[in-house]
Amino acid sequence: MSRLSKGYAIAIVGICIWSLTGVLISSLITTYHLPALTLAFWRNLLVCVALVPVLLVFRPALLRLNGAHVGFYLVYGCLLAVFNAVWTLSVQANGAAVATVLAYSSAGFTAILAWWLFREPLGLAKILAIALSLSGCVLVSGAYRAELWALNFLGVSTGLWSGLLFAIYTLLSKEAARRDLNVWTSLLYSFAFGSLVLLLFNLIPGLPGAAGSLVALQPDLPLDGWLLLIMLSVGPTLLGFGLYTLALRYLPASIANLLATMEPALTAVEAYVLLHESMSGVQIIGGLIIVSAVLIVQMERAPPEALHQPPRKLREPA
């Protein structure tokens, strides 16, 4: 397989797994009433708990932390934690449907930033694909209904910030690939630092979705609730993020982020199959539009040298 074809395959498999996130989080919040930031903390922590013994047995060398990379992993993890927090605030302010559409403004942000930093091409096919993917997200999420857009400035701004932060997260993942950092080492330490930041968020009194204390941070879940939380951490989070990050070794960041806009359509299908939620004709049309955007973007093939050009602003660690 060519590098691009391999990247497409890895990214699509990762996003299919990743798209289960919404279904599992919805179950944990609605059935077990787990606060959003508490859930985010345990989700990050359990990724580390699952990954450490696997690496210890099969690739112990990947557990070694190079001091030169500590600063990068710290920024990586902090951004991951802040993105999760802002995304939660966006859902609370806007509702899940509008928050999803605003988050996937990241496709446009990523294309512009990747063009500026990584010299990735920004042609007509990619611009058209971004426009189609956002339109499809609007239809799948139901954000075309006027009542969902009764937003205040805080709601719109948090939603757009979530899109920008996801774009920056994608670019940092691309930078990790350029520095030839192992995918699983990067995930381990970014999620570890992210867990520390989310722990601090959860200790802030009055913060929406936060536990408020160390005692409240320990969820009172039955066995099936813990199994669901572990499934969320190991499946969509560890494997989903891992494969998405791995795909960035082969794909331009803008294309990988554009492929991620398939998530709402995939989540709608999974919710239909697993939770018996109905899919309207508009949602089906929206899903087909997103798929067409993914097909269109393949018309714009990045020249091989564009995948290996050094970024304009980012530097290798000293």
URFEN-V173428 format. One record per residue. N is the residue number from 0. RES is the residue in one small letter. OMEGA is omega in radians with two decimals (999 if undefined). D_LAST is the distance of its C-alpha to the last C-alpha in Angstrom with 1 decimal. Layout:
n = (N	N)
res = (RES	RES)
omega = (OMEGA	OMEGA)
d_last = (D_LAST	D_LAST)
//
This chain:
n = (0	1	2	3	4	5	6	7	8	9	10	11	12	13	14	15	16	17	18	19	20	21	22	23	24	25	26	27	28	29	30	31	32	33	34	35	36	37	38	39	40	41	42	43	44	45	46	47	48	49	50	51	52	53	54	55	56	57	58	59	60	61	62	63	64	65	66	67	68	69	70	71	72	73	74	75	76	77	78	79	80	81	82	83	84	85	86	87	88	89	90	91	92	93	94	95	96	97	98	99	100	101	102	103	104	105	106	107	108	109	110	111	112	113	114	115	116	117	118	119	120	121	122	123	124	125	126	127	128	129	130	131	132	133	134	135	136	137	138	139	140	141	142	143	144	145	146	147	148	149	150	151	152	153	154	155	156	157	158	159	160	161	162	163	164	165	166	167	168	169	170	171	172	173	174	175	176	177	178	179	180	181	182	183	184	185	186	187	188	189	190	191	192	193	194	195	196	197	198	199	200	201	202	203	204	205	206	207	208	209	210	211	212	213	214	215	216	217	218	219	220	221	222	223	224	225	226	227	228	229	230	231	232	233	234	235	236	237	238	239	240	241	242	243	244	245	246	247	248	249	250	251	252	253	254	255	256	257	258	259	260	261	262	263	264	265	266	267	268	269	270	271	272	273	274	275	276	277	278	279	280	281	282	283	284	285	286	287	288	289	290	291	292	293	294	295	296	297	298	299	300	301	302	303	304	305	306	307	308	309	310	311	312	313	314	315	316	317)
res = (m	s	r	l	s	k	g	y	a	i	a	i	v	g	i	c	i	w	s	l	t	g	v	l	i	s	s	l	i	t	t	y	h	l	p	a	l	t	l	a	f	w	r	n	l	l	v	c	v	a	l	v	p	v	l	l	v	f	r	p	a	l	l	r	l	n	g	a	h	v	g	f	y	l	v	y	g	c	l	l	a	v	f	n	a	v	w	t	l	s	v	q	a	n	g	a	a	v	a	t	v	l	a	y	s	s	a	g	f	t	a	i	l	a	w	w	l	f	r	e	p	l	g	l	a	k	i	l	a	i	a	l	s	l	s	g	c	v	l	v	s	g	a	y	r	a	e	l	w	a	l	n	f	l	g	v	s	t	g	l	w	s	g	l	l	f	a	i	y	t	l	l	s	k	e	a	a	r	r	d	l	n	v	w	t	s	l	l	y	s	f	a	f	g	s	l	v	l	l	l	f	n	l	i	p	g	l	p	g	a	a	g	s	l	v	a	l	q	p	d	l	p	l	d	g	w	l	l	l	i	m	l	s	v	g	p	t	l	l	g	f	g	l	y	t	l	a	l	r	y	l	p	a	s	i	a	n	l	l	a	t	m	e	p	a	l	t	a	v	e	a	y	v	l	l	h	e	s	m	s	g	v	q	i	i	g	g	l	i	i	v	s	a	v	l	i	v	q	m	e	r	a	p	p	e	a	l	h	q	p	p	r	k	l	r	e	p	a)
omega = (3.05	3.13	-3.12	-3.14	3.10	3.12	3.10	-3.09	-3.13	-3.10	-3.09	3.08	3.13	-3.11	3.06	3.09	-3.12	-3.05	3.05	-3.09	-3.07	-3.13	-3.09	3.11	3.11	3.14	-3.11	-3.10	-3.06	-3.08	-3.04	3.05	3.13	3.12	-2.98	-3.10	3.03	3.09	-3.13	3.13	-3.10	3.08	3.12	-3.08	-3.11	3.01	3.13	3.14	3.14	-3.01	-3.07	-3.12	3.12	3.12	-3.13	-3.12	-2.98	-3.10	-3.07	3.14	-3.11	3.11	-3.12	-3.12	3.08	-3.10	-3.13	-3.07	-3.08	-3.13	3.14	-3.14	3.13	3.10	3.14	-3.11	3.11	3.13	3.11	-3.13	-3.14	3.10	3.12	-3.12	-3.12	3.09	3.11	3.12	3.13	3.12	-3.13	-3.09	-2.98	-2.93	-3.03	-3.05	-3.12	3.13	3.13	-3.14	-3.14	3.13	-3.11	2.81	3.10	3.14	3.10	3.11	-3.09	-3.14	-3.12	-3.11	3.13	3.06	-3.09	-3.03	-3.01	3.11	3.09	-3.12	3.12	-3.07	-3.09	-3.11	-3.12	3.12	3.11	-3.13	3.11	3.14	3.13	-3.10	3.10	3.09	3.11	3.09	3.11	-3.11	-3.11	-3.07	-3.11	-3.08	3.06	3.13	-3.01	-3.06	3.13	-3.08	3.05	-2.96	2.96	-3.11	-3.14	-3.14	-3.13	-3.06	3.12	3.10	3.13	3.08	3.10	3.09	3.13	-3.13	3.09	3.08	3.14	3.08	3.11	-3.14	3.06	3.07	3.08	3.11	3.08	3.10	3.13	3.11	3.13	3.06	3.14	-3.08	-3.02	3.03	3.12	3.14	-3.09	-3.03	3.06	3.11	3.10	3.10	3.09	3.11	3.13	3.13	3.13	3.05	3.11	3.10	-3.08	3.14	3.11	-3.12	3.05	3.12	-3.11	3.08	-3.10	3.13	3.13	3.11	3.12	-3.14	-3.13	-3.13	3.13	-3.03	3.09	-3.06	2.97	-3.07	-3.11	3.07	3.08	3.12	3.11	3.12	3.09	3.10	3.10	-3.07	-3.06	-3.08	-3.06	-3.06	-3.08	-3.11	-3.12	3.10	-3.11	-3.13	3.08	3.11	3.11	-3.14	-3.13	3.01	-3.06	-3.05	2.91	-3.09	-3.09	3.13	3.11	-3.14	3.08	3.08	-3.12	3.11	3.02	-3.02	-3.12	3.13	3.13	3.11	3.12	3.11	-3.12	3.10	3.10	-3.09	-3.00	-3.07	3.13	3.04	-3.08	3.05	3.14	3.07	3.12	3.12	3.12	3.10	3.12	3.10	3.11	3.09	3.12	3.10	3.12	3.10	3.12	3.12	-3.13	-3.07	3.10	3.06	-3.11	-3.13	3.10	3.06	-3.06	-3.10	-3.13	-3.14	-3.05	3.12	3.06	3.11	-3.08	-2.98	-3.04	-3.11	3.05	3.11	3.13	999)
d_last = (35.0	32.8	29.3	30.7	33.7	31.7	29.5	32.6	34.2	31.4	30.9	34.7	35.2	32.3	33.8	37.3	36.2	34.1	37.3	39.1	37.0	39.5	42.5	41.1	39.9	43.2	45.1	43.1	43.6	47.2	48.6	46.8	45.9	42.3	40.6	37.8	34.9	36.2	36.3	32.7	31.5	33.5	32.4	28.7	29.5	31.7	29.2	27.1	30.3	31.3	28.0	27.2	30.4	30.2	26.7	27.9	30.9	29.6	25.9	24.8	21.6	20.4	20.8	18.0	15.1	11.7	10.3	6.8	9.2	11.6	10.9	11.4	14.4	15.7	15.9	17.3	19.9	20.9	21.5	23.6	25.6	26.2	27.3	29.8	31.1	31.6	33.2	35.6	36.5	37.1	39.4	41.3	41.7	42.5	43.7	42.0	43.3	42.1	38.8	38.2	38.9	36.7	33.8	34.1	33.7	30.1	31.2	31.6	28.5	26.4	28.1	27.5	23.8	23.1	25.1	23.0	19.5	20.0	23.0	25.2	28.9	31.1	34.6	38.0	38.1	35.0	36.3	39.6	38.2	36.3	39.6	41.6	39.2	39.4	43.1	43.4	41.5	43.9	46.9	45.6	44.7	47.9	46.2	48.8	51.2	51.6	52.0	48.4	47.1	48.8	45.4	44.4	41.4	39.4	40.1	39.0	35.9	34.7	35.5	33.5	30.5	30.6	30.5	27.6	25.6	26.5	25.3	21.9	21.8	22.7	19.9	17.3	18.9	18.7	14.9	14.8	17.0	14.9	11.9	14.7	14.7	18.2	20.5	22.2	19.2	17.9	21.5	21.9	19.1	19.5	23.3	22.9	21.0	23.5	26.3	25.4	25.4	28.6	30.1	29.6	31.2	34.1	34.8	35.4	39.2	40.7	37.8	39.3	38.9	37.4	38.9	39.2	39.0	37.8	41.4	41.7	38.3	40.0	41.8	45.5	45.5	48.0	47.1	47.1	44.9	42.3	42.6	42.1	38.9	37.6	38.5	36.6	33.5	33.6	35.1	34.0	30.9	29.3	30.7	30.9	27.3	26.2	28.1	27.2	23.4	24.2	26.2	23.3	22.1	25.3	26.3	25.2	24.3	27.4	29.7	28.4	29.0	32.3	33.3	32.6	35.5	37.8	37.3	40.2	42.6	41.7	41.9	45.4	46.5	45.3	46.9	50.1	50.1	48.9	50.2	53.1	52.0	53.7	52.1	53.8	54.5	52.0	49.2	50.0	50.0	46.6	45.2	46.6	45.0	41.6	42.2	43.3	40.1	38.1	40.4	40.2	36.4	36.7	38.5	35.3	33.3	29.8	29.5	27.4	24.9	24.3	22.9	20.1	19.2	15.7	15.9	16.6	14.7	11.9	8.5	6.4	3.8	0.0)
//
